[in-house]
Amino acid sequence: MSIEVNNINKRFGQFVALDNVSLNFPSGELTALLGPSGCGKTTLLRIIAGLEHTDTGQVLLDGDDASASHVRERQVGFVFQHYALFKHMTVFENIAFGLRVKSRATRPSEKEIQEKVHRLLDLVQLDWLHDRYPPQLSGGQRQRIALARALAADPRVLLLDEPFGALDAKVRKELRRWLRRLHDELHVTSIFVTHDQEEALEVADRVVLMNKGKVEQIGSPAEVYNHPASPFVYGFLGSVNIFEGNLHAGVFDLAGTRFDVAGHDDAQNAKGLAYVRPHDIDVTRYVTGQTGITAQLNRVHAIGPLAQLELQRTDSSEIIEVTLSSERYRELELKEGEIILARPSKLRVFADGAVK
Ligand SMILES: Nc1ncnc2c1ncn2[C@@H]1O[C@H](COP(=O)(O)OP(=O)(O)OP(=O)(O)O)[C@@H](O)[C@H]1O
């Protein structure tokens, strides 16, 4: 089922939680809603589910206005961070619960319930735990059971609100791969809320980046990571260095090095801010007369295939983060404390006024 939200506005008192949000969630895709705490992700999810009303705007499910339809009619499955499984029921009965409470006319037979629950337990690879009680499960197992329980009702949409938020890093990683595989099998339209950028980039078909109740960017994980549309997205997805420079007629001057930058032809001696990823900076030993940002090499952290360098500009106290391959770092034979030159190989410039 496809989901469309149009011009959604939502306030809590004076606080604007969602500011004119319009989005499309294509059928069968797994979309991540990503953004910092309080940006409105959960509110949007609850509005789609029908658990929260909008002030203005529309939710369309498969093209039909859902405003009048009750939560139950929307056929939405939920998994939350702390999903309350019934502690006094076995795993099997937890999953069967939604089927058993159906009205007599729609309730499956006992045989059908048995078959369906075992099928779901197979799907989440936990059939061997069917007669355990929730307190006898690990956190990761509990979330997989929660997902099986959400799937029991044959939802047309699956909404997951930080489903792995309470688990430790290693289990989170395993579970997000597992979720991706499960999604590839089932293809239920799914929306996944997270504030963890790595999780969103690894799991989702598409990422929606939100900030302060607004959508900042929508795209595939590669698009949003490689081509951030705004300074916020740059800063939120990975580390970034910000350099101030002069922007004039399509040229950005950074400490004497000039870069042609697209989209700024009209700029007249304006202040610009260049956003540069740590791996898009090269460094060389200092040579008089060569251009580049002069900096002192403060510290190096070289473990594994990458070397992380911390530099301090000599003309200000600003710190620059640089990532090199360990091989390149060894070739350079640099020493901590040495003065070196840093040169961005790729940058994206925003006029100062565009930076919020
Ligand atoms: N029922 C409510 N009453 C008042 N304010 C609310 C209510 N629900 C949410 N808010 C506020 O709306 C904003 C958005 O909340 P929301 O839960 O959607 O954020 P979020 O992006 O999911 O954040 P988190 O990652 O912390 O869960 C927050 O500032 C929150 O305090």
The ligand as a Gaussian input file, in Angstrom:
#p B3LYP/6-31G(d) Opt

LIG

0 1
 N        1.460000      15.097000      23.315000
 C        2.367000      16.081000      23.236000
 N        2.217000      17.248000      23.904000
 C        3.108000      18.245000      23.797000
 N        4.235000      18.190000      23.050000
 C        4.450000      17.057000      22.371000
 C        3.547000      15.953000      22.422000
 N        4.039000      14.964000      21.628000
 C        5.195000      15.441000      21.111000
 N        5.447000      16.693000      21.537000
 C        6.600000      17.537000      21.180000
 O        6.671000      17.591000      19.765000
 C        8.046000      17.490000      19.342000
 C        8.199000      16.344000      18.363000
 O        8.046000      15.134000      19.070000
 P        8.320000      13.719000      18.392000
 O        8.032000      12.679000      19.425000
 O        7.569000      13.646000      17.136000
 O        9.861000      13.813000      18.101000
 P       10.884000      12.721000      17.556000
 O       11.529000      13.316000      16.372000
 O       10.205000      11.415000      17.402000
 O       11.931000      12.665000      18.740000
 P       12.642000      11.422000      19.508000
 O       13.699000      10.914000      18.576000
 O       13.201000      12.076000      20.726000
 O       11.555000      10.430000      19.803000
 C        8.881000      17.348000      20.599000
 O        9.444000      18.603000      20.925000
 C        7.882000      16.913000      21.650000
 O        8.255000      17.389000      22.918000

